[in-house]
């Protein structure tokens, strides 16, 4: 695609809410592209998010609903490839087989991969159930309220990048089968057989599922291992399961971010803790400098974008930090408050001398008590520091 999938989704949403005759659109989708009415109907009523569609499906809905924007979003090669294509009516398999271990009579854990999950998707066997997943999200388009599955596009994009770079740590996707489905677990071969399934509900892992689909549809040969949990819960039981998953003991956001080994602020902090005058004193276990907060400050102040930035900035910051602590040795072997971290490291960024840095910290502490010790680095704090640092540069 030539432009953001999110932008096209908004365009299609507006076209759908302003439709005069949905039956006519369903007929066009069936006649021109052989799209099944149940699938098309799910899209036109927002039971299925447009963001779940693959490139061909997006092309078809764009061609039927807003053909004038085709060339804006699709390349000439894509248009040529898709315009004469048809929906492939794949017959759902009568029996699905999964390698899995039985936890109990309604719960199995196995190993699968993205390709296998996408095969289920192509058979329309994975649904989002608003009664057991997060509540459907209200979106207003042209004065009309749309109820659709909740999706955080920023989170999806971040997961996509991890998949593309082979950095995602496989975790569990949960699919729940309806209560009335027949199944058999074969202990000898550790196989779960499911018969005549209409669909699974995806009760955990929807964002990862959408991200998988986005990468799978755009990166040739992409595949990835996943943990697969299959359950046979009632809706009430499924809701309790989601509640339980959502109420695990959680870290503060700042601490959770520090667990990300690929975050450039974290990379820089670990380099400083490995080699600087404060080596082994910058960490999240009773260190003199609180590592998660320092990583947050570095990301907000230096804004590193890649590994090259991380290496360059780490060297610059280490040099400034060592010069500062050699002149002001009382900063060695004692704890730094968050206000000190923010002010002093901003001084490093603006290349203040050690004395100028201490003077700035003293002035900020006296005149701007609102720059407090909270774990949030607000934009207004940076603006204040930039305003006051001009007295020195």
N, C-alpha and C positions, 0 to 999 in steps of 0.2 A: 504494500500500500504506500501511496505517496505522502499521505498525511496521517495525523494521529487518529487511531481507531476511536478514541474517546470523542473527538469532534464529529466523526461520522455518526457515532451513536446518538449524539444530541440531535443531529439533522434528521435522522430516521425517527427518533422519538417524536419530534414535532410533526413530521409527515403523518405518523400513525394517529396521533391525537386529533388531527384535523381531517381524517378520512371521512368522506361522505358515505361511502358504500364499502364496508369491509367484505361483504360477500363477493363483490366484483373483484376485489384484490385477491381474495382466496382463489377465485376461479382463474385469474391471470397467472398466479403463481403455479397452479396446477397445470394449466394448459401449456404455458411457455417453458417451464422448467421442471415439471413433474413433481413439484413440492407437495408432500402429503398435507392434507387439510389440517390434521391434528397438530402437526408441527407448526405450520404457518399460523394457526389460530393461537397457539401458545405465545408466539412472538408478538402478534398483533394485539394481544391482551396483556402483554408484559409479564405473563407467568414465566417466560424464559427471557433472560436479559439479552439484549442485542450484543453485549460484550462477550457472550458465550459462543457467538457464531464464528464459524471459520471464514476464511477469505472468500470462498465461493458463495457461501450463504449470504454474506454481507453484500457481495456484488449483486446477487439476485434481488434482494430486497431494495437495494439502491436503484437498480434498473427499473423495477416495477413502481417504486414510490417516488423517487426523485432522480430520474434519468439525467437531468441537466447537470448533476454534479459528478457523474461517473468519471469524467476525465480529470477532475480535481483530486479524486482519491485513488484511482486505479491507473496503473501504467498502461500504455498501448499493448504490451505483451499480455498483461492480465486480462484486459478487455477482450483481446483476440482469443485467449485461452478459455475464458469463461462464457462468452456469449452464446456458444453453441453447445454448452455442456448441459447435462440433465441430472436431476436428483437420482442417485442410484438406490433403487428400492431393495435394500438388503432385508431379507427375512430374518426376524429375530430368531436366534437359536432356541431350540426347545429345552436344551440342558446347558447350564453354565457350570463349569468346573473350576474350583480354586484350590490350590495347595494351601492348607491352613492347619493350625493346631486349635483344638476345641478348648475354650475356656470354660464354657458350660453349654447347656442345650440351646442357648440363644445368643451365643457370642463366640466368634472365631477370629484368630489373628494369623495373617499370612504375609507372604512376600509377593509383590507384583512389580509392574513397571508402568511408565507413562503410556507406552504403546498399547498395552492391554486395556488401560483405563480409557484411552481414546477410542478403542474399538467399541467399548460399552457406550461411549458418548455417541458414536456414529449410528448405533442401533437405537438411539434415543432412550437409553436405559437408565440415565442418571437425571434425576429431577431435584429441584430445590423446593423444599416443603416449608412454607412460611409458618406452619403451625408448630414445627419442631426446631427450625433454624431460627436465626435472628428474625425479628419482625420485619415484614416488608417495608421498604423505605418509600416515603412520599417524595415524589419529584414533581415540581410544577412546570409545565410546558404550555405556553400560550394560555395561561389561566386555567388549564386543566390539571387535575391531580392524577399522577401516575403512581400506582403501587407496584414496586418491582423488588426483586431480591437485592438486599444490601450488598454493596461492593465498594471497598476502598481502593480506588484506582492507583493511588500512590503505593499502597502495600503490594498490589498485584505487579506493578512495574518493578518494584524492588526485588520481588521473588523471581520475576522473569530474568533479571540481570544475573542473579545468583545461579539460576538454571543454565543460562547461556555460558557462564564462566566456570561451570562445574564446581560451584562452591556451596550449593545447597545441601545441607545435611538431611538425608531422607527421614521423614517422620510420617505419622499415621494419617491416612485418609479413612474416614468411616462411612460405610454405605449400609443403610438399613433397608431390609426387605419387608414388604407388607406381611401382616400377621397371617393372611390366608394362603400364603405361598407354600407349596410342598417342597421339602428338601430332604436330603439324607447325608449324614456324615459317615464317611468310611474310615474307621480308625486305622485299619491296616496300612492304607496308602496315604493317610492324613489328607483326604480330599473331601471338600464340601461340594455336593451336587445340588443345584437349585433348578426346579422344573417350571417351565412356562411362566417365567417372570415377566410381568408387565413393566416394572421399573424399580430401581432403587431410589431412596431418598438419600441425598448426601447430607449427613448430619454433622460432620466435622471435616473441615479442609476445603471449603468452597473457594476461598481465595487462591489456595495452591492449585486447585483443580482448574480454575480459569487461567491462571498463569501457565500451567502446563500446556493447556490448549493453545494459548497464544504463541508459545515458543514452538510447540509441535507443528503448528500450521505454517510457521515461517522459517524454521531452521531444518533443512533437509537432513534426515537421518537422526534427528534428536530422539533420545530415549533416556530414561533415568529410573533407578530403582525406587520403589516406594514400599512403605509398610501399609498393609491393607487390613483394616478391621471390618468384618462383616457382622452385622447384628440382626436380630429378628425381634425388635422391640415394638411394643405398642407406642402410640404417639405420646401417651403420658409418660411412659418409661423413657422414651427418647428425649423428651423435654427435661426430665430429671438428669439424664446423662449429660446433656448440654450444660445444664446448671452446674453440675458437679465439675465438668471440665473448665467452665468459666470462673469457678471460685477456688481454683487452686491457689496456694500461697503465691502471691505475685511480688516481684521486685519493683522498687521505684523505677520509673522510666529511665532516669539517669543511670541507675545501676544496670538495668537491662541493656541499655545501649553500650555500656562498657564491656559487655560480654561479646560484642561483635568484633571478631578478630580482623575483619576486613575494613573496619572504619578507620579512616586516615588519621583522625585525631587520636584514636587509641594506639595506632602504630607509632605515632610521634611520641606519645607519653611513654610507651614501653621502651623506646630508644633512649629517652632521657633517663628513665629509671635504670637502664642497663649501663649507661655511660654518661655521667655528668658529676658535678660536685654533690648532687643529691641522689646518687646511685643507691638503689635499694631503699629509698625513703619516699618514693612516689608510688603508692599502691592503694589498694582498697582494703587492706588489712592492718589498720592502725599505723598507716604511713604518716609522715609529717605533712605531705601534700596529698590531698584527696584526689586520687587518679581519675575517677569518673568526671568530677567537676572540672579538672584541668583539661581533660579531653574535650569536654563540651566547650570550654573557653577557646581552645585552639581551633576547633571547627568553626566557631562563630567569628573569630578574629582573623585568622589566616585563610580560612576557607579552602583547605587543600582539596584538589580534584582528582589526583592520581598518585601512584607510588613515587613518581619523580618528585612531585611537590612534597610528599612526606619526607623523602630523604633530604631535600634541600632545606625545608623548614626546620627539620629536626636539628640539622647542623647549625643553622642560624640561632635557633632558640637555645641550644646547648651552650654556644659561645657566649651569648648574652647572660644566661643564667650563671655560668661559671664566673664571668667578670663581676656580676652583681654580688654573688656570695663570697667572692674573694675580698671585696671591699667592705661588705657588711656581713662579717662572719657570724653575727648574732642570729642571722637567718638560717644558719646551719644547726642541725640537731634540735629544732623546735618546730611545733606545728604552725602551719600557715592557715589563717582564716580564708574563707572564700572571697571576701572583699580584697584581701591582700593578693590572692592569686589573680583575680580579675585585673586589678589595677597594675600590678607589677608586670604581668605578662603582656598587658596592653602597652605598657612602657617599652617592653622589649620589641614589640611589633613596630612602634613608632621610633625606635632606635634612640631612646633617651639614655643619658649617662646614668650610672647607678645613683648619684646624688639627685639628679632630676627625678628619677623614678621614686625615690623615697619622699621627696618634696611633693610630688603629685599624689602619692598615697595619703600623706598627712593632710593635704588640702581637701581631697575627696572625702576623707573620713570626717573632717570637721564641717564641711559645707553641704555634703550630700549624704546624710544618714539614710536616705531611702535606698541607696545602693547597699542592700543588706546582705545577710548571709544565706538567703534562700538558694535553692539548687537550680533556679532558673536564671539564665543570662538574658535579660530582657534587652530589646533593641534600644530602649531609652537609656539604659546603662552605657551602652557603647556610644551613643550620641553625646552623653554627658562627658565621657572620657575624651572623646575626640575634640569636644569644645574646649576643655580645660588643658589638654595636652598642647594646644597651639601656643600656650604661653612659653613653651620651652623649645619649639622647633620653628 
